[in-house]
Amino acid sequence: MPVETISWKNKKVRLIDQTLLPHRFKYIICDDIRTLWKAIRTLQVRGAPAIGIAGALGVVLAANSSKAKRFGGFFKDLNRSIKFLASSRPTAINLFWALGRMECVAKANNDKPISEIKKILLKEALKIIDEDKASCRRMARYGAKLVKNGDAILTHCNAGGLATADYGTGLGVLFEAKRRGRHFKVYVDETRPMLQGARLTTWELMHDGIDATLICDNTAASLMEKGKVNKIFVGADRVARNGDTANKIGTYSLAVLANHHRIPFYVVAPVSSFDFRIKSGKDIPIEERDAKEVRSVLGRVIAPKNVKVYNPAFDVTPNELITAIITEKGIFRKPYVLSLRKLRKLGYRDENKRYR
């Protein structure tokens, strides 16, 4: 279900406020980086590729707000804004990949007039959006080959159009499989504490006419034991060079369960989600979020207000539990240390390391 999650309109960033879905569909406008930073931090825009796009467009906002006449002053302004945007969320590598890419473009054009650099930065940000749309569709085509008639698929969190420019990673595979005439059903983990599965994934699947059933997170094991799930597709926020993968908290649990029940476990992620600087998932920074997200459900407090809370937003799935990693460059399988080397040679761009 293609949906324009984030875009550049009238020199401002327009994005869907995902905190209001599924009951209210509303675009919000960000005309400065502080508003955009808040949108990223509060999950109004979320999903690794979409956050990367937001970062790139944020650099454009910062560039347009600079009053500097010379490159030195302009780049100082830009650098300050990039560091600020980088502080919004720490785990999804796409954000830092996009910020680094935009910084490199500015540096590479330091001999041009500031007005021209601003145009070049906008062009690059729009290119990132177009690349994301294309990569999602390529991933979908590769992944759809794995979906067969009669499959019962489980997914976690939201890896659809709302997490990307408009089509999705894990859900993009399902959209493409349906387009090809495959008949299958999908079980959707609610994904506590922010309920991205219940609120967002079900909304996307139902709008595309895909048979979707919502379950509590702790129902997954029972479904597997009963033989009601035969494939799992999830997205990723960062993939280490050995194939260890960070994704929404609860993904690791599913991978362990899938391994026990011998169910294929697939990760779908664009090249921009790979971090070849780090050896394993142990090096991936895991964001810890506000305790209120666990003490409350959709704004209603359900626990003692002073109870201690541990609220990591992500966990890491070891590579040995992953059946295959689907990218826009193809499907990669174990041993990932070897197969992902090929991916790096096929077009990985590590633009800038400073903000990771």
Secondary structure, DSSP 4 states (H G I P E B T S, - for coil): -----EEEETTEEEEE-TTSTTT---EEEE-SHHHHHHHHHTTSS-SHHHHHHHHHHHHHHHHHH---SSHHHHHHHHHHHHHHHHTS-SS-HHHHHHHHHHHHHHHHTTTS-HHHHHHHHHHHHHHHHHHHHHHHHHHHHHHHTT--TT-EEEE-S--BGGGSSSSBSHHHHHHHHHHTT---EEEEE--TTTTHIIIIIHHHHHHTT-EEEEE-GGGHHHHHHTT---EEEE--SEEETTS-EEEETTHHHHHHHHHHHT--EEEE--GGGEETT-SSGGGS---B--THHHHEETTEE-S-TT-----BSEEEE-GGG-SEEEETTEEE-SSHHHHHHHHHHTT------TT-
